[in-house]
Amino acid sequence: MNISIASEQSGLPSKTIRYYEDIGLVRPARTGNGYRNYSGTDIHELRFLQRARSLGFSVDECRQLLALYQDRNRESADVKAIAEAKLAEIDRKIAELASLRRVLNHLVEHCQGDDRPDCPIIDELAGEGMAH
C-alpha cells in the first residue's frame, strides 16, 4: 500500500512516516518505480511507534522498543527496564513541575495585583525576589 493509505491506517502523518524511514525506524519495500510499498507488518510497526511516542518514549527509546518487539526471543525484563526508566523520568518531571508550581503560586499569592508598581513576580524574575 502507498504512504497515504499507510498514514490513514497507522494514524501517523505521511511526513512522520517519511521521517521514520529516513532515520531507519521503518523500511518499507520499494516498487520497481521507487514508490514505497507498506506491508501489513509495516503498518503494525507504525502503529506501535505511534503508541510508544504517545506514551512519551523518545525516538531512541522507540528504536529499542521496536527492536524488542521484533525479537521473539526478547526478555520482558529488557522491555520493563526501558518502561521503568521512562516512568522515573516522568516522575522527575512531575516533581520539577510541582516545585515550579509551588514557587509561582507563592509569588502570585504575594502579589497585590493592584495599581502599585511593587510586584514580587517581577522582583523574582529580576533576581531580587523572595524565592532566592
Backbone as numpy.savetxt, mean C-alpha at the origin, in Angstrom:
# Nx Ny Nz CAx CAy CAz Cx Cy Cz
-6.52 -13.28 -23.38 -7.36 -12.09 -23.38 -6.48 -10.85 -23.38
-7.01 -9.77 -23.88 -6.21 -8.54 -23.97 -6.21 -7.78 -22.64
-5.45 -6.70 -22.60 -5.25 -5.98 -21.34 -6.53 -5.33 -20.83
-7.41 -4.90 -21.73 -8.64 -4.26 -21.25 -9.54 -5.28 -20.56
-9.59 -6.49 -21.07 -10.38 -7.54 -20.41 -9.70 -7.95 -19.11
-8.38 -8.05 -19.13 -7.63 -8.38 -17.91 -7.87 -7.33 -16.85
-7.91 -6.08 -17.26 -8.17 -4.98 -16.33 -9.56 -5.12 -15.72
-10.53 -5.38 -16.56 -11.91 -5.52 -16.10 -12.05 -6.70 -15.13
-11.42 -7.82 -15.46 -11.56 -9.02 -14.64 -10.73 -8.98 -13.36
-9.65 -8.22 -13.37 -8.78 -8.17 -12.18 -9.11 -7.01 -11.25
-9.80 -5.99 -11.79 -10.10 -4.81 -10.99 -8.94 -3.83 -10.92
-7.94 -4.02 -11.77 -6.78 -3.12 -11.81 -6.80 -2.30 -13.09
-6.38 -1.04 -13.01 -6.29 -0.24 -14.23 -5.22 -0.82 -15.18
-5.41 -0.64 -16.46 -4.45 -1.12 -17.46 -3.05 -0.58 -17.19
-2.98 0.66 -16.76 -1.68 1.28 -16.46 -0.95 0.52 -15.36
-1.69 0.11 -14.33 -1.10 -0.66 -13.23 -0.63 -2.02 -13.72
-1.43 -2.65 -14.55 -1.05 -3.96 -15.10 0.23 -3.83 -15.92
0.31 -2.78 -16.74 1.54 -2.56 -17.53 2.73 -2.32 -16.61
2.53 -1.56 -15.54 3.60 -1.33 -14.57 4.05 -2.64 -13.94
3.10 -3.47 -13.52 3.44 -4.75 -12.93 4.22 -5.62 -13.90
3.90 -5.52 -15.18 4.68 -6.25 -16.18 6.08 -5.65 -16.31
6.17 -4.33 -16.33 7.47 -3.66 -16.46 8.43 -4.05 -15.35
7.89 -4.23 -14.13 8.77 -4.57 -13.00 8.86 -6.08 -12.76
8.25 -6.85 -13.65 8.40 -8.30 -13.60 7.48 -9.03 -12.64
6.44 -8.38 -12.15 5.50 -9.08 -11.26 4.63 -10.07 -12.04
4.22 -9.68 -13.23 3.45 -10.57 -14.09 4.15 -10.62 -15.45
3.99 -11.75 -16.10 4.63 -11.95 -17.41 3.64 -12.60 -18.37
2.74 -11.79 -18.93 1.77 -12.37 -19.85 2.46 -12.84 -21.14
1.85 -13.82 -21.77 2.36 -14.28 -23.07 2.16 -13.16 -24.09
2.88 -13.25 -25.16 2.73 -12.29 -26.26 2.27 -13.03 -27.50
1.36 -12.41 -28.21 0.91 -12.99 -29.47 1.96 -12.71 -30.54
1.77 -13.27 -31.71 2.73 -13.09 -32.81 2.96 -11.64 -33.17
1.94 -10.82 -33.00 2.09 -9.39 -33.32 2.54 -8.56 -32.12
2.87 -9.22 -31.00 3.42 -8.53 -29.85 2.41 -8.09 -28.80
1.13 -8.34 -29.04 0.12 -7.95 -28.06 0.17 -8.88 -26.85
-0.14 -8.31 -25.70 -0.19 -9.11 -24.48 -1.39 -10.05 -24.55
-1.20 -11.27 -24.03 -2.28 -12.24 -23.99 -2.34 -12.81 -22.58
-3.29 -12.30 -21.78 -3.41 -12.69 -20.38 -4.20 -13.99 -20.24
-3.66 -14.90 -19.46 -4.31 -16.19 -19.20 -5.13 -16.10 -17.92
-5.86 -17.15 -17.65 -6.60 -17.22 -16.39 -5.68 -17.15 -15.19
-4.51 -17.77 -15.30 -3.53 -17.71 -14.21 -3.06 -16.28 -14.00
-2.82 -15.56 -15.10 -2.41 -14.16 -14.99 -3.47 -13.34 -14.26
-4.74 -13.58 -14.56 -5.84 -12.86 -13.91 -5.86 -13.17 -12.42
-5.68 -14.43 -12.06 -5.64 -14.80 -10.64 -4.50 -14.08 -9.93
-3.34 -14.02 -10.60 -2.20 -13.35 -9.99 -2.43 -11.85 -9.88
-3.08 -11.25 -10.87 -3.41 -9.82 -10.80 -4.39 -9.55 -9.67
-5.38 -10.40 -9.51 -6.32 -10.25 -8.39 -5.60 -10.40 -7.05
-4.70 -11.37 -6.98 -3.90 -11.58 -5.79 -3.13 -10.31 -5.46
-2.49 -9.73 -6.45 -1.71 -8.50 -6.24 -2.61 -7.35 -5.83
-3.78 -7.25 -6.43 -4.71 -6.17 -6.09 -5.13 -6.28 -4.64
-5.43 -7.49 -4.18 -5.85 -7.68 -2.78 -4.68 -7.43 -1.83
-3.50 -7.90 -2.20 -2.33 -7.67 -1.34 -2.02 -6.19 -1.22
-2.10 -5.45 -2.33 -1.84 -4.01 -2.28 -2.91 -3.31 -1.45
-4.16 -3.79 -1.53 -5.24 -3.14 -0.76 -5.05 -3.36 0.74
-4.29 -4.37 1.12 -3.98 -4.60 2.53 -2.72 -3.86 2.97
-2.14 -3.10 2.05 -1.00 -2.25 2.41 0.36 -2.85 2.13
0.42 -4.02 1.52 1.71 -4.62 1.21 2.40 -3.82 0.11
3.70 -3.60 0.28 4.48 -2.88 -0.71 4.66 -3.76 -1.95
5.17 -3.16 -3.02 5.42 -3.92 -4.24 6.42 -5.05 -3.95
7.47 -4.76 -3.19 8.45 -5.80 -2.86 7.83 -6.91 -2.03
6.99 -6.54 -1.07 6.29 -7.55 -0.28 5.36 -8.37 -1.16
4.70 -7.70 -2.10 3.82 -8.41 -3.04 4.63 -9.40 -3.88
5.83 -9.00 -4.28 6.70 -9.89 -5.06 7.00 -11.15 -4.23
7.31 -10.97 -2.95 7.59 -12.11 -2.07 6.34 -12.99 -1.90
5.22 -12.34 -1.65 3.97 -13.08 -1.46 3.55 -13.82 -2.72
3.72 -13.19 -3.87 3.37 -13.84 -5.13 4.26 -15.05 -5.38
5.55 -14.92 -5.06 6.45 -16.06 -5.21 6.02 -17.21 -4.30
5.60 -16.87 -3.10 5.11 -17.91 -2.18 3.79 -18.50 -2.67
2.93 -17.66 -3.22 1.66 -18.12 -3.79 1.92 -19.14 -4.91
2.91 -18.86 -5.72 3.22 -19.72 -6.85 3.97 -20.99 -6.44
4.57 -20.98 -5.26 5.36 -22.11 -4.77 4.46 -23.05 -3.97
4.10 -24.16 -4.54 3.21 -25.11 -3.86 3.92 -25.84 -2.71
5.25 -25.70 -2.62 6.01 -26.30 -1.53 6.37 -25.28 -0.45
5.69 -24.14 -0.49 5.98 -23.07 0.47 5.67 -23.53 1.89
6.25 -22.82 2.81 5.90 -23.02 4.22 5.04 -21.85 4.64
3.93 -22.14 5.27 3.04 -21.06 5.68 3.72 -20.12 6.66
4.75 -20.60 7.34 5.50 -19.75 8.27 6.14 -18.58 7.53
6.55 -18.80 6.28 7.14 -17.72 5.50 6.11 -16.64 5.17
4.92 -17.08 4.83 3.83 -16.14 4.54 3.45 -15.39 5.81
3.34 -16.11 6.90 2.96 -15.50 8.18 3.99 -14.47 8.61
5.26 -14.74 8.39 6.31 -13.80 8.79 6.16 -12.47 8.05
5.84 -12.53 6.78 5.64 -11.30 5.99 4.42 -10.54 6.52
3.35 -11.27 6.78 2.12 -10.64 7.30 2.34 -10.06 8.69
3.08 -10.76 9.54 3.36 -10.24 10.88 4.21 -8.98 10.82
5.17 -8.94 9.91 6.00 -7.74 9.75 5.14 -6.56 9.30
4.20 -6.82 8.40 3.30 -5.75 7.94 2.41 -5.29 9.08
1.92 -6.22 9.86 1.08 -5.88 11.01 1.85 -5.02 12.01
3.10 -5.36 12.27 3.93 -4.56 13.18 4.14 -3.16 12.62
4.33 -3.06 11.32 4.49 -1.74 10.68 3.22 -0.92 10.81
2.08 -1.56 10.61 0.79 -0.86 10.75 0.59 -0.40 12.19
0.91 -1.26 13.16 0.78 -0.89 14.57 1.69 0.30 14.91
2.92 0.30 14.34 3.84 1.42 14.57 3.26 2.72 14.00
2.69 2.63 12.80 2.10 3.81 12.18 0.89 4.31 12.97
0.09 3.38 13.47 -1.07 3.77 14.28 -0.61 4.49 15.54
0.42 3.96 16.19 0.95 4.60 17.41 1.49 5.99 17.09
2.18 6.10 15.97 2.72 7.41 15.55 1.59 8.40 15.29
0.55 7.95 14.60 -0.60 8.82 14.33 -1.32 9.20 15.62
-1.45 8.27 16.55 -2.11 8.56 17.83 -1.32 9.63 18.59
0.00 9.53 18.54 0.84 10.53 19.19 0.67 11.90 18.54
0.67 11.92 17.22 0.46 13.18 16.51 -0.91 13.77 16.84
-1.90 12.89 16.94 -3.25 13.36 17.26 -3.29 13.98 18.65
-2.61 13.35 19.62 -2.60 13.90 20.98 -1.97 15.29 21.01
-0.85 15.45 20.33 -0.17 16.75 20.30 -1.07 17.80 19.64
-1.61 17.46 18.48 -2.45 18.43 17.77 -3.73 18.73 18.56
-4.31 17.72 19.16 -5.50 17.94 19.98 -5.19 18.88 21.14
-4.04 18.68 21.78 -3.62 19.55 22.88 -3.50 21.00 22.39
-2.89 21.18 21.24 -2.73 22.53 20.71 -4.08 23.16 20.38
-4.96 22.40 19.77 -6.29 22.91 19.42 -7.06 23.30 20.68
-6.97 22.47 21.71 -7.68 22.76 22.95 -7.16 24.03 23.63
-5.88 24.35 23.42 -5.29 25.51 24.07 -5.29 26.77 23.20
-5.83 26.66 22.02 -5.96 27.83 21.16 -7.33 28.46 21.42
-7.33 29.74 21.71 -8.59 30.42 22.02 -9.49 30.53 20.79
-8.89 30.59 19.61 -9.69 30.69 18.40 -10.51 31.96 18.34
-9.94 33.05 18.88 -10.67 34.32 18.89 -9.96 35.32 17.98
-10.21 36.61 18.23 -9.63 37.64 17.36 -8.25 38.10 17.81
-7.70 37.48 18.85 -6.35 37.83 19.29 -5.32 37.11 18.44
-4.12 37.67 18.33 -3.09 37.03 17.50 -2.38 35.85 18.18
-2.48 35.76 19.52 -1.82 34.66 20.23 -2.41 33.33 19.79
-1.51 32.42 19.39 -2.00 31.12 18.92 -0.95 30.05 19.20
-1.25 29.10 20.08 -0.29 28.05 20.40 0.00 27.14 19.20
-0.91 27.05 18.27 -0.67 26.22 17.08 0.44 26.84 16.24
0.33 28.15 16.00 1.37 28.87 15.25 2.68 28.83 16.02
2.61 29.03 17.32 3.83 28.99 18.15 4.53 27.65 18.01
3.76 26.57 18.05 4.34 25.22 17.94 4.97 25.02 16.56
4.27 25.44 15.53 4.82 25.29 14.17 6.09 26.12 13.99
6.19 27.23 14.72 7.38 28.09 14.66 8.50 27.57 15.57
8.23 26.49 16.31 9.25 25.94 17.20 9.31 26.62 18.54
8.29 27.39 18.88 8.28 28.14 20.13 7.17 27.67 21.06
6.53 26.53 20.68 5.33 26.13 21.39 5.55 25.27 22.60
4.42 24.83 23.16 4.41 24.09 24.42 4.75 22.61 24.25
4.69 22.08 23.05 4.95 20.64 22.85 6.45 20.34 22.87
7.27 21.38 22.78 8.72 21.15 22.78 9.26 21.06 24.18
